[in-house]
Amino acid sequence: MDVIAGLIELKPNSDEEVKDWKAFIEDHREQALESLRAEGVSVESWFSLTLGGKDYLLCYMRADSIEKSQQVMAGSDNPVDARHRQFKENAWVWGSHVKTELLLDLAT
């Protein structure tokens, strides 16, 4: 099982894009869950935060294989995956993704 978390800087004034992305995922919950199953993802959580006046997203993911899940998502025609790819293009500051190092993982 792979576990990752990452901090992603958002472009300035992308609040509406974040709200629209979140609403789309919520409105298409079953398709989102279908996508996660296809990717081998058991948990995907997103958090928003502001640090030093900049907006960020924090993503936490647990999957059979992170590499496989990213490959499946990249080639998916699921509308949720297409919307997520669009969101990344519209709202993320590319090259700003801060990877984290897993120190401890407890699951029951």
ChimeraX commands (.cxc) that place a marker at each C-alpha (Angstrom):
marker #1 position 0.00,0.00,0.00 radius 0.5
marker #1 position 1.33,3.43,-0.97 radius 0.5
marker #1 position 0.56,6.55,1.07 radius 0.5
marker #1 position 1.33,10.09,-0.08 radius 0.5
marker #1 position 0.54,13.66,0.82 radius 0.5
marker #1 position 1.42,16.76,-1.12 radius 0.5
marker #1 position 1.07,20.50,-0.82 radius 0.5
marker #1 position -0.05,22.26,-4.00 radius 0.5
marker #1 position 0.10,26.03,-4.44 radius 0.5
marker #1 position -2.91,27.55,-6.12 radius 0.5
marker #1 position -2.87,30.40,-8.62 radius 0.5
marker #1 position -4.04,33.74,-7.20 radius 0.5
marker #1 position -7.80,34.31,-7.30 radius 0.5
marker #1 position -8.64,30.67,-7.98 radius 0.5
marker #1 position -11.27,30.47,-5.22 radius 0.5
marker #1 position -14.14,30.10,-7.69 radius 0.5
marker #1 position -12.31,27.38,-9.60 radius 0.5
marker #1 position -11.76,25.46,-6.36 radius 0.5
marker #1 position -15.44,25.83,-5.42 radius 0.5
marker #1 position -16.57,24.71,-8.88 radius 0.5
marker #1 position -14.22,21.68,-8.84 radius 0.5
marker #1 position -15.42,20.67,-5.36 radius 0.5
marker #1 position -19.08,21.05,-6.36 radius 0.5
marker #1 position -18.53,19.00,-9.52 radius 0.5
marker #1 position -16.93,16.15,-7.56 radius 0.5
marker #1 position -19.73,16.25,-4.99 radius 0.5
marker #1 position -22.39,16.28,-7.72 radius 0.5
marker #1 position -20.72,13.30,-9.43 radius 0.5
marker #1 position -19.86,11.35,-6.29 radius 0.5
marker #1 position -20.62,7.90,-7.74 radius 0.5
marker #1 position -18.42,8.55,-10.77 radius 0.5
marker #1 position -15.68,9.83,-8.46 radius 0.5
marker #1 position -15.86,6.65,-6.37 radius 0.5
marker #1 position -15.86,4.55,-9.56 radius 0.5
marker #1 position -12.70,6.36,-10.64 radius 0.5
marker #1 position -10.99,5.76,-7.29 radius 0.5
marker #1 position -11.83,2.05,-7.46 radius 0.5
marker #1 position -10.40,1.83,-10.99 radius 0.5
marker #1 position -7.23,3.56,-9.77 radius 0.5
marker #1 position -6.85,1.26,-6.74 radius 0.5
marker #1 position -7.29,4.20,-4.36 radius 0.5
marker #1 position -8.82,3.46,-0.97 radius 0.5
marker #1 position -8.60,7.01,0.48 radius 0.5
marker #1 position -8.26,10.42,-1.18 radius 0.5
marker #1 position -8.72,13.54,0.94 radius 0.5
marker #1 position -8.26,17.20,0.05 radius 0.5
marker #1 position -7.76,20.11,2.44 radius 0.5
marker #1 position -7.49,23.84,1.75 radius 0.5
marker #1 position -5.19,26.17,3.66 radius 0.5
marker #1 position -3.53,29.55,3.47 radius 0.5
marker #1 position 0.13,30.09,4.36 radius 0.5
marker #1 position 1.96,33.38,4.06 radius 0.5
marker #1 position -0.91,34.89,2.08 radius 0.5
marker #1 position -0.92,32.10,-0.54 radius 0.5
marker #1 position -3.64,29.50,-0.99 radius 0.5
marker #1 position -2.79,25.81,-1.09 radius 0.5
marker #1 position -4.40,22.42,-1.31 radius 0.5
marker #1 position -3.14,19.48,0.70 radius 0.5
marker #1 position -3.84,16.09,-0.84 radius 0.5
marker #1 position -3.64,12.81,1.08 radius 0.5
marker #1 position -3.93,9.54,-0.79 radius 0.5
marker #1 position -3.71,5.84,0.03 radius 0.5
marker #1 position -3.57,3.44,-2.92 radius 0.5
marker #1 position -2.36,0.02,-3.97 radius 0.5
marker #1 position 0.14,1.84,-6.20 radius 0.5
marker #1 position 0.36,5.62,-6.57 radius 0.5
marker #1 position 2.14,5.22,-9.90 radius 0.5
marker #1 position -0.62,2.95,-11.25 radius 0.5
marker #1 position -3.35,5.25,-9.97 radius 0.5
marker #1 position -1.79,8.23,-11.75 radius 0.5
marker #1 position -1.47,6.26,-15.00 radius 0.5
marker #1 position -5.09,5.11,-14.85 radius 0.5
marker #1 position -6.32,8.64,-14.14 radius 0.5
marker #1 position -4.25,10.15,-16.96 radius 0.5
marker #1 position -5.85,7.81,-19.50 radius 0.5
marker #1 position -9.36,7.84,-18.07 radius 0.5
marker #1 position -12.39,9.15,-19.93 radius 0.5
marker #1 position -14.43,9.37,-16.71 radius 0.5
marker #1 position -15.92,12.91,-16.56 radius 0.5
marker #1 position -14.62,13.31,-12.99 radius 0.5
marker #1 position -11.05,12.63,-14.12 radius 0.5
marker #1 position -11.44,15.01,-17.06 radius 0.5
marker #1 position -12.72,17.74,-14.71 radius 0.5
marker #1 position -9.84,17.09,-12.31 radius 0.5
marker #1 position -7.27,17.43,-15.13 radius 0.5
marker #1 position -8.95,20.71,-16.15 radius 0.5
marker #1 position -8.86,21.91,-12.54 radius 0.5
marker #1 position -5.13,21.19,-12.33 radius 0.5
marker #1 position -4.49,23.24,-15.48 radius 0.5
marker #1 position -6.68,26.15,-14.38 radius 0.5
marker #1 position -5.83,26.46,-10.68 radius 0.5
marker #1 position -2.47,24.88,-9.85 radius 0.5
marker #1 position 0.87,26.67,-9.91 radius 0.5
marker #1 position 2.92,24.08,-11.79 radius 0.5
marker #1 position 6.25,23.21,-10.24 radius 0.5
marker #1 position 5.08,24.29,-6.79 radius 0.5
marker #1 position 4.01,20.84,-5.60 radius 0.5
marker #1 position 5.79,20.06,-2.34 radius 0.5
marker #1 position 6.20,16.35,-1.75 radius 0.5
marker #1 position 6.19,15.08,1.77 radius 0.5
marker #1 position 7.99,12.25,3.49 radius 0.5
marker #1 position 5.87,9.68,5.27 radius 0.5
marker #1 position 7.07,9.37,8.86 radius 0.5
marker #1 position 4.35,7.25,10.43 radius 0.5
marker #1 position 1.26,5.52,9.08 radius 0.5
marker #1 position -1.20,3.79,11.37 radius 0.5
marker #1 position -4.27,2.01,10.07 radius 0.5
marker #1 position -6.58,-0.54,11.63 radius 0.5
marker link #1:1,2 radius 0.2
marker link #1:2,3 radius 0.2
marker link #1:3,4 radius 0.2
marker link #1:4,5 radius 0.2
marker link #1:5,6 radius 0.2
marker link #1:6,7 radius 0.2
marker link #1:7,8 radius 0.2
marker link #1:8,9 radius 0.2
marker link #1:9,10 radius 0.2
marker link #1:10,11 radius 0.2
marker link #1:11,12 radius 0.2
marker link #1:12,13 radius 0.2
marker link #1:13,14 radius 0.2
marker link #1:14,15 radius 0.2
marker link #1:15,16 radius 0.2
marker link #1:16,17 radius 0.2
marker link #1:17,18 radius 0.2
marker link #1:18,19 radius 0.2
marker link #1:19,20 radius 0.2
marker link #1:20,21 radius 0.2
marker link #1:21,22 radius 0.2
marker link #1:22,23 radius 0.2
marker link #1:23,24 radius 0.2
marker link #1:24,25 radius 0.2
marker link #1:25,26 radius 0.2
marker link #1:26,27 radius 0.2
marker link #1:27,28 radius 0.2
marker link #1:28,29 radius 0.2
marker link #1:29,30 radius 0.2
marker link #1:30,31 radius 0.2
marker link #1:31,32 radius 0.2
marker link #1:32,33 radius 0.2
marker link #1:33,34 radius 0.2
marker link #1:34,35 radius 0.2
marker link #1:35,36 radius 0.2
marker link #1:36,37 radius 0.2
marker link #1:37,38 radius 0.2
marker link #1:38,39 radius 0.2
marker link #1:39,40 radius 0.2
marker link #1:40,41 radius 0.2
marker link #1:41,42 radius 0.2
marker link #1:42,43 radius 0.2
marker link #1:43,44 radius 0.2
marker link #1:44,45 radius 0.2
marker link #1:45,46 radius 0.2
marker link #1:46,47 radius 0.2
marker link #1:47,48 radius 0.2
marker link #1:48,49 radius 0.2
marker link #1:49,50 radius 0.2
marker link #1:50,51 radius 0.2
marker link #1:51,52 radius 0.2
marker link #1:52,53 radius 0.2
marker link #1:53,54 radius 0.2
marker link #1:54,55 radius 0.2
marker link #1:55,56 radius 0.2
marker link #1:56,57 radius 0.2
marker link #1:57,58 radius 0.2
marker link #1:58,59 radius 0.2
marker link #1:59,60 radius 0.2
marker link #1:60,61 radius 0.2
marker link #1:61,62 radius 0.2
marker link #1:62,63 radius 0.2
marker link #1:63,64 radius 0.2
marker link #1:64,65 radius 0.2
marker link #1:65,66 radius 0.2
marker link #1:66,67 radius 0.2
marker link #1:67,68 radius 0.2
marker link #1:68,69 radius 0.2
marker link #1:69,70 radius 0.2
marker link #1:70,71 radius 0.2
marker link #1:71,72 radius 0.2
marker link #1:72,73 radius 0.2
marker link #1:73,74 radius 0.2
marker link #1:74,75 radius 0.2
marker link #1:75,76 radius 0.2
marker link #1:76,77 radius 0.2
marker link #1:77,78 radius 0.2
marker link #1:78,79 radius 0.2
marker link #1:79,80 radius 0.2
marker link #1:80,81 radius 0.2
marker link #1:81,82 radius 0.2
marker link #1:82,83 radius 0.2
marker link #1:83,84 radius 0.2
marker link #1:84,85 radius 0.2
marker link #1:85,86 radius 0.2
marker link #1:86,87 radius 0.2
marker link #1:87,88 radius 0.2
marker link #1:88,89 radius 0.2
marker link #1:89,90 radius 0.2
marker link #1:90,91 radius 0.2
marker link #1:91,92 radius 0.2
marker link #1:92,93 radius 0.2
marker link #1:93,94 radius 0.2
marker link #1:94,95 radius 0.2
marker link #1:95,96 radius 0.2
marker link #1:96,97 radius 0.2
marker link #1:97,98 radius 0.2
marker link #1:98,99 radius 0.2
marker link #1:99,100 radius 0.2
marker link #1:100,101 radius 0.2
marker link #1:101,102 radius 0.2
marker link #1:102,103 radius 0.2
marker link #1:103,104 radius 0.2
marker link #1:104,105 radius 0.2
marker link #1:105,106 radius 0.2
marker link #1:106,107 radius 0.2
marker link #1:107,108 radius 0.2
view
